[in-house]
Amino acid sequence: MNAAPTLDSLVHEGTPVLRIVAKRLARRMGGGVALDDLLSLGRPALVMAAQSFDPSLSKFATYAAMKVKWAMLDGLRREARSRTLVARATALSASERVGAAYSETAGGDDEVQTEEVYAERLGSLLDGHAAALAMGLVSASAEAPALPEAPATPEEHVVRADLVRVLRGAVSRLPDRERALVERHYFEGEPFDTIAKDLGISKSWASRVHAHAIERLGAALKGDPI
């Protein structure tokens, strides 16, 4: 019978994973974040992942990668010093959650193999990613700690203001649970896990609620009713 892995051995195993996730995220953030900053955000999460790991549920590398990724994204949203980085981190976080929920629901569904259902789900996924980008802009506009950058042109200011107006109006028309999750996470900056717990739902179910909300917002941006 194999001995249970120790905390130190798990942290050691997860250190290369931490660096891989940090490098990928640095690239996706457009080079605006130092690798060392991302590693600093991810290290505490790696230790916490080692402490809470259940080997009967998954491989540690998979579990650790997920934990450090969300820690880095949440940390960037809190600590980024420019609105562009806040927007990118928020949009990437929203997009990642939509993609994860899509994969989870589609994974064991034979119906996905039909062309019509596949096209419909792909369309919803793309709508969700578009809304995720928009949520980044709206959320960044509400982030007080972020420093303003070069002033936008009058045209860009009008377009952004109109996007904020449309998206906030669409959020107000979401079902209660979806609206609460979106407003508290993106507008008030509350951690995703905290909101899920407060709403009395699991993290997995909260991800699905979030994905449904973002997909609805994506449809609303196209002019479709919620």
Phi, psi and omega per residue, in radians:
M1 nan 2.232 -3.110
N2 -1.295 2.455 3.098
A3 -1.270 2.591 3.109
A4 -1.139 2.453 -3.134
P5 -1.131 2.531 3.120
T6 -1.485 2.884 3.106
L7 -1.023 -0.797 -3.115
D8 -1.103 -0.700 -3.116
S9 -1.180 -0.639 3.120
L10 -1.197 -0.743 3.112
V11 -1.085 -0.714 3.100
H12 -1.079 -0.776 3.126
E13 -1.110 -0.618 -3.057
G14 -1.475 -0.218 -3.096
T15 -1.061 -0.779 3.063
P16 -1.086 -0.607 3.100
V17 -1.106 -0.753 3.107
L18 -0.979 -0.781 -3.117
R19 -1.195 -0.669 3.127
I20 -1.108 -0.824 -3.136
V21 -1.098 -0.737 -3.134
A22 -1.102 -0.740 3.140
K23 -1.129 -0.736 3.128
R24 -1.117 -0.759 -3.116
L25 -1.184 -0.641 3.101
A26 -1.055 -0.721 3.108
R27 -1.141 -0.744 -3.103
R28 -1.232 -0.372 3.075
M29 -1.504 0.088 3.045
G30 1.360 0.356 3.109
G31 1.357 0.147 -3.109
G32 -1.515 -0.019 -3.114
V33 -2.183 2.315 3.136
A34 -1.232 2.468 3.132
L35 -1.030 -0.712 -3.132
D36 -1.080 -0.602 3.108
D37 -1.147 -0.729 3.120
L38 -1.162 -0.701 3.105
L39 -1.089 -0.681 3.121
S40 -1.125 -0.649 3.112
L41 -1.227 -0.553 -3.048
G42 -1.528 -0.423 -3.058
R43 -1.058 -0.824 3.114
P44 -1.050 -0.612 3.127
A45 -1.188 -0.604 3.100
L46 -1.117 -0.754 3.116
V47 -1.110 -0.763 3.127
M48 -1.117 -0.640 3.100
A49 -1.125 -0.705 3.112
A50 -1.115 -0.625 -3.123
Q51 -1.258 -0.590 -3.049
S52 -1.772 0.028 -3.049
F53 -1.135 2.345 3.052
D54 -2.031 1.846 -3.053
P55 -1.121 -0.237 3.129
S56 -1.390 -0.190 -3.049
L57 -1.800 -0.563 -3.094
S58 -2.886 3.034 2.996
K59 -1.376 2.575 -3.070
F60 -1.141 -0.654 -3.127
A61 -1.033 -0.740 3.128
T62 -1.148 -0.803 -3.129
Y63 -1.105 -0.792 -3.111
A64 -1.151 -0.705 -3.140
A65 -1.040 -0.746 3.131
M66 -1.123 -0.792 -3.091
K67 -1.127 -0.789 -3.092
V68 -1.256 -0.555 3.111
K69 -1.086 -0.842 -3.128
W70 -1.176 -0.612 3.110
A71 -1.113 -0.719 3.119
M72 -1.146 -0.784 -3.134
L73 -1.136 -0.773 3.115
D74 -1.117 -0.690 3.121
G75 -1.127 -0.704 3.099
L76 -1.108 -0.695 3.124
R77 -1.103 -0.620 -3.126
R78 -1.381 -0.661 -2.884
E79 -1.934 -0.194 -3.119
A80 -1.048 2.443 -3.050
R81 -1.767 0.219 3.040
S82 -2.404 2.601 -3.118
R83 -1.145 -0.569 3.123
T84 -1.083 -0.768 3.140
L85 -1.192 -0.683 3.073
V86 -1.052 -0.798 -3.133
A87 -1.083 -0.770 -3.139
R88 -1.122 -0.764 -3.133
A89 -1.124 -0.727 3.133
T90 -1.149 -0.798 -3.138
A91 -1.115 -0.730 3.134
L92 -1.144 -0.709 3.121
S93 -1.092 -0.821 3.136
A94 -1.098 -0.755 -3.123
S95 -1.127 -0.714 3.109
E96 -1.074 -0.748 -3.128
R97 -1.162 -0.690 3.096
V98 -1.097 -0.818 3.141
G99 -1.089 -0.696 3.134
A100 -1.140 -0.760 3.132
A101 -1.150 -0.674 3.104
Y102 -1.079 -0.799 3.141
S103 -1.100 -0.690 -3.107
E104 -1.135 -0.753 -3.092
T105 -1.377 -0.463 -3.083
A106 -1.559 -0.331 -2.976
G107 -0.985 -0.769 -3.052
G108 -1.901 0.346 -3.049
D109 -1.801 1.927 -3.132
D110 -1.111 -0.432 -3.091
E111 -1.142 -0.389 3.131
V112 -1.068 -0.397 -3.101
Q113 -1.234 -0.334 3.106
T114 -1.318 2.504 -3.035
E115 -1.102 -0.690 -3.087
E116 -1.148 -0.817 -3.125
V117 -1.156 -0.705 3.129
Y118 -1.060 -0.791 -3.130
A119 -1.105 -0.692 3.141
E120 -1.131 -0.782 -3.119
R121 -1.214 -0.647 3.089
L122 -1.120 -0.707 3.098
G123 -1.075 -0.732 3.107
S124 -1.125 -0.684 3.132
L125 -1.118 -0.773 3.138
L126 -1.148 -0.675 3.051
D127 -1.041 -0.724 -3.140
G128 -1.126 -0.721 3.124
H129 -1.146 -0.657 3.085
A130 -1.108 -0.740 3.117
A131 -1.168 -0.576 3.110
A132 -1.080 -0.740 3.090
L133 -1.083 -0.741 3.126
A134 -1.135 -0.678 3.121
M135 -1.082 -0.564 3.087
G136 -1.057 -0.783 3.132
L137 -1.144 -0.782 -3.105
V138 -1.147 -0.772 -3.134
S139 -1.120 -0.736 -3.129
A140 -1.094 -0.575 -3.134
S141 -1.187 -0.323 -3.133
A142 -1.751 0.000 -3.073
E143 -1.515 1.799 -3.120
A144 -1.106 -0.682 -3.075
P145 -1.179 -0.393 -3.060
A146 -1.253 2.390 -3.117
L147 -1.389 2.418 3.070
P148 -1.159 2.613 3.127
E149 -1.874 -2.810 -3.130
A150 -0.996 2.376 -3.094
P151 -1.019 2.427 3.081
A152 -1.254 2.745 3.036
T153 -1.171 2.796 3.102
P154 -0.960 -0.659 3.141
E155 -1.158 -0.771 3.120
E156 -1.115 -0.666 3.130
H157 -1.108 -0.723 -3.142
V158 -1.154 -0.765 -3.134
V159 -1.098 -0.775 -3.128
R160 -1.148 -0.741 3.136
A161 -1.087 -0.679 3.136
D162 -1.188 -0.685 3.101
L163 -1.098 -0.762 3.108
V164 -1.052 -0.783 -3.129
R165 -1.071 -0.839 -3.113
V166 -1.108 -0.787 -3.061
L167 -1.214 -0.717 3.104
R168 -1.130 -0.641 3.080
G169 -1.132 -0.686 3.114
A170 -1.163 -0.697 3.108
V171 -1.052 -0.692 -3.112
S172 -1.141 -0.328 -3.129
R173 -1.721 0.023 3.098
L174 -1.197 2.731 2.982
P175 -0.963 2.686 -2.970
D176 -0.905 -0.862 -3.062
R177 -1.158 -0.731 3.122
E178 -1.141 -0.738 3.139
R179 -1.100 -0.746 -3.138
A180 -1.086 -0.751 -3.112
L181 -1.138 -0.805 -3.111
V182 -1.142 -0.833 -3.103
E183 -1.104 -0.775 -3.081
R184 -1.240 -0.634 -3.104
H185 -1.380 -0.812 -3.013
Y186 -1.602 -0.599 -3.094
F187 -1.650 -0.528 -3.097
E188 -1.889 -0.097 3.022
G189 1.298 0.345 3.133
E190 -1.341 2.515 3.107
P191 -1.062 2.489 -3.098
F192 -1.022 -0.802 -3.097
D193 -1.110 -0.640 3.137
T194 -1.126 -0.719 -3.141
I195 -1.153 -0.754 3.131
A196 -1.015 -0.788 3.137
K197 -1.101 -0.736 -3.127
D198 -1.151 -0.577 3.122
L199 -1.412 -0.116 3.105
G200 1.318 0.542 3.138
I201 -2.252 2.779 -3.140
S202 -1.279 2.864 3.097
K203 -1.081 -0.691 3.139
S204 -1.104 -0.768 -3.140
W205 -1.217 -0.612 3.090
A206 -1.095 -0.631 3.101
S207 -1.118 -0.648 3.104
R208 -1.217 -0.728 3.088
V209 -1.045 -0.756 3.122
H210 -1.074 -0.796 -3.122
A211 -1.089 -0.719 3.106
H212 -1.085 -0.725 -3.132
A213 -1.121 -0.806 -3.113
I214 -1.147 -0.672 3.088
E215 -1.114 -0.711 3.087
R216 -1.074 -0.732 -3.138
L217 -1.152 -0.636 3.075
G218 -1.095 -0.727 3.102
A219 -1.136 -0.676 3.135
A220 -1.116 -0.592 3.109
L221 -1.143 -0.417 3.089
K222 -1.525 -0.082 3.141
G223 1.708 0.059 3.127
D224 -1.403 2.593 3.106
P225 -1.222 2.598 3.080
I226 -1.444 nan nan
